[in-house]
């Protein structure tokens, strides 16, 4: 039985990011059209292709693909046609165009884009770094970080580190809690390598209360009390002054906006208070 909901199967002999991006861009011109995307990366043999094609044939679907091996492409086209599954070769036309332009033959080696793209590997490395050294789990990592974020709980330290990682910046973060002294390494770092994050007390109070509700805890817990919040912010300010780092107020700021200020500090050596 054919389902009404349209599905685009994205098949690649590498990650499939390119094919999915193009497919989503096309679907966006139809306001998404209720399309579901199913990406299948690292497809390298006919048996795997048959499984995907058989599944796709049971739905209202098409197959978008980036396969560089001619035999695999031909097999996909033939088997999909047998089952009346439409296909779109995303990479092929551009490869033909480049071949005609340059006169060179393509290498037809899967995953070359990522192998040649140093930025890609730097991004992956930065993401792994952010995960490993998140929330002070291993404070030794701060000496290897490009940027170290410090601040009290719920000042967007983790989302900022992940955002910066996608910009290929290795970011670690240290939570500032009055009962726990920050690692001594923090005080030996360059001032422009550390960025303090602060927030308006009333806003932090609202954020923490919502966090407690999400966790199913009582909203009047010490974690969200104004007295506790003021004490934490005062303590954090003391640490930031001792470090001598620039400070950004994240109140009502989107992660992208705060990250932009952090990157200004990182690239320009701007150590002013933001």
C-alpha positions in Angstrom: 0.0 0.0 0.0 1.4 3.4 -1.0 1.5 6.0 1.7 0.5 9.5 0.8 3.3 11.3 2.7 6.1 11.9 0.3 9.6 10.6 1.3 12.9 11.5 -0.2 15.6 8.8 0.3 19.0 10.4 0.3 21.7 7.8 -0.7 25.4 8.5 -0.7 28.7 6.6 -0.7 29.9 9.2 1.8 28.0 11.1 4.5 25.2 12.3 2.2 25.3 15.8 3.5 25.4 17.4 0.1 22.5 15.4 -1.3 20.4 16.1 1.7 21.1 19.8 1.6 20.2 20.1 -2.0 17.0 18.0 -1.5 15.9 20.1 1.4 16.6 23.3 -0.5 14.4 22.1 -3.3 11.6 21.0 -0.9 11.8 24.4 0.7 10.5 25.9 -2.5 7.3 24.0 -1.9 7.2 25.0 1.8 8.5 21.6 2.6 5.5 20.0 1.0 5.3 17.6 4.1 8.3 15.7 2.8 10.1 13.3 5.1 13.9 12.8 4.5 15.7 9.5 5.1 19.4 9.8 4.7 21.4 6.6 4.2 25.2 7.2 4.2 28.1 5.0 3.2 26.2 2.9 0.6 28.9 0.9 -1.2 27.3 -2.3 -2.6 24.4 -3.5 -4.6 22.8 -5.6 -1.9 22.5 -2.5 0.3 21.0 -0.6 -2.6 18.4 -3.3 -3.3 17.2 -3.1 0.4 16.8 0.7 0.1 15.1 0.6 -3.3 12.7 -2.2 -2.1 11.7 -0.1 0.9 11.3 3.1 -1.2 9.0 1.3 -3.6 6.5 0.8 -0.8 6.1 4.5 -0.4 5.3 7.7 -2.3 9.0 8.4 -2.7 12.0 9.3 -4.8 15.7 8.6 -4.4 18.2 11.5 -4.5 21.7 10.3 -4.6 25.4 11.2 -4.8 27.2 8.1 -6.0 30.5 8.5 -7.8 31.0 4.9 -8.9 29.5 4.4 -12.4 28.6 0.7 -11.8 26.7 1.5 -8.6 24.9 4.5 -10.2 23.8 2.3 -13.2 22.6 -0.4 -10.9 20.6 2.0 -8.8 19.0 3.6 -11.9 18.0 0.2 -13.4 16.7 -1.4 -10.3 14.8 1.8 -9.2 13.2 2.0 -12.7 12.0 -1.6 -12.4 10.1 -0.6 -9.3 8.9 2.7 -10.6 10.9 4.7 -8.1 12.1 8.0 -9.6 15.7 9.0 -9.0 17.7 12.2 -9.0 21.4 12.2 -9.7 22.6 15.3 -7.7 26.3 15.1 -8.3 26.4 13.7 -11.9 25.4 16.7 -14.0 28.0 18.9 -12.2 30.7 16.3 -12.7 29.9 16.1 -16.4 30.1 19.9 -16.5 33.5 20.0 -14.8 34.8 17.2 -17.0 33.7 19.2 -20.1 35.2 22.4 -18.7 38.6 20.9 -17.7 39.0 17.9 -19.9 40.0 15.9 -16.9 38.5 12.5 -15.9 37.0 12.3 -12.4 38.7 10.2 -9.8 35.4 8.5 -8.8 36.6 8.0 -5.2 33.9 8.3 -2.6 34.3 10.8 0.2 36.9 12.9 -1.5 35.3 16.2 -0.4 35.8 15.4 3.3 39.2 13.9 2.7 40.3 17.1 1.1 38.5 19.5 3.3 40.7 20.3 6.3 37.9 22.6 7.6 35.6 19.6 7.9 38.1 17.7 10.1 38.8 20.8 12.2 35.1 21.1 12.9 34.7 17.5 13.9 37.7 17.8 16.2 36.3 20.9 17.7 32.9 19.3 18.3 34.6 16.3 20.0 36.6 18.7 22.1 33.5 20.6 23.2 31.8 17.4 24.3 34.8 16.0 26.2 35.5 19.2 28.1 32.0 20.4 28.7 30.9 21.6 32.1 34.4 21.2 33.6 34.3 17.4 33.3 38.0 17.4 32.7 39.5 20.8 33.7 42.9 19.8 32.3 41.5 20.4 28.9 41.3 24.2 29.3 45.0 24.5 28.5 44.3 23.0 25.1 41.2 25.1 24.4 41.1 28.1 22.0 38.4 29.7 24.2 37.3 28.9 27.8 33.9 30.1 28.9 33.2 30.6 32.6 29.9 31.4 34.3 27.2 30.2 36.6 24.7 27.5 35.6 22.2 28.4 32.8 24.3 31.1 31.0 24.4 29.1 27.8 27.9 27.8 28.2 27.3 24.5 26.5 25.3 25.7 23.5 27.9 28.4 22.9 30.7 25.8 23.0 28.9 23.7 20.4 28.2 26.7 18.2 31.8 27.7 18.4 32.8 24.2 17.6 30.9 24.4 14.3 33.1 27.4 13.6 36.2 25.2 14.2 36.9 26.8 17.6 37.9 24.4 20.4 35.9 25.7 23.3 35.8 24.4 26.9 33.6 25.7 29.7 33.9 25.8 33.5 30.9 26.3 35.8 31.4 28.7 38.6 29.9 27.4 41.8 30.8 29.0 45.2 31.4 25.6 46.8 33.9 24.5 44.2 37.1 26.4 43.4 37.9 26.7 39.7 41.0 24.9 38.5 44.3 26.8 39.1 45.1 26.5 35.3 42.3 29.1 34.7 44.4 31.9 36.2 47.4 31.1 34.0 45.5 31.5 30.7 45.7 34.5 28.5 43.0 37.1 29.3 41.7 37.0 25.8 41.4 33.2 25.9 38.8 33.3 28.7 35.4 34.9 28.4 33.1 35.4 31.4 29.3 35.0 30.9 26.9 36.8 33.2 23.1 37.4 33.2 20.5 39.5 34.9 19.4 37.9 38.2 15.6 38.1 37.5 16.1 36.5 34.1 18.3 33.7 35.6 15.6 33.1 38.2 13.0 32.6 35.5 15.2 30.3 33.5 16.1 28.2 36.5 12.5 27.9 37.6 11.5 26.7 34.2 14.4 24.2 34.3 13.1 22.8 37.6 9.6 22.5 36.2 11.0 20.5 33.3 12.8 18.2 35.7 9.6 17.8 37.7 11.1 19.4 40.8 9.7 22.1 43.1 10.2 25.6 41.8 11.2 27.0 45.3 14.4 24.9 45.4 17.5 26.7 46.5 18.9 26.4 42.9 16.3 28.9 41.7 16.1 31.1 44.8 17.0 34.8 44.3 19.3 34.6 47.3 21.3 31.8 45.8 21.4 33.4 42.4 22.7 36.6 43.8 25.4 34.8 45.8 26.5 32.8 42.7 26.6 35.9 40.5 28.7 37.8 43.1 31.1 34.8 43.3 31.3 34.6 39.5 32.1 38.3 39.3 34.9 37.9 41.8 36.5 35.1 39.8 36.1 36.9 36.5 37.8 40.0 38.0 40.6 37.8 39.3 41.1 36.3 35.9 40.9 39.7 34.3 38.8 38.4 31.4 36.2 40.1 29.2 32.6 39.6 30.3 29.5 39.3 28.2 26.0 39.8 29.5 23.9 37.0 27.8 20.6 38.4 29.0 18.0 38.1 26.2 20.7 37.4 23.7 20.5 34.6 21.1 23.4 32.1 21.1 24.5 33.4 17.7 24.7 37.0 19.0 26.8 36.0 22.0 29.0 33.8 19.9 29.6 36.7 17.6 30.9 38.8 20.5 33.1 35.9 21.7 34.6 35.5 18.2 35.4 39.3 18.1 37.3 38.9 21.4 39.1 35.8 20.1 40.1 37.2 16.7 40.7 40.8 17.6 42.0 40.6 21.1 39.2 42.8 22.3 39.2 42.5 26.1 36.5 45.0 26.8 33.3 44.3 28.8 30.4 43.5 26.6 
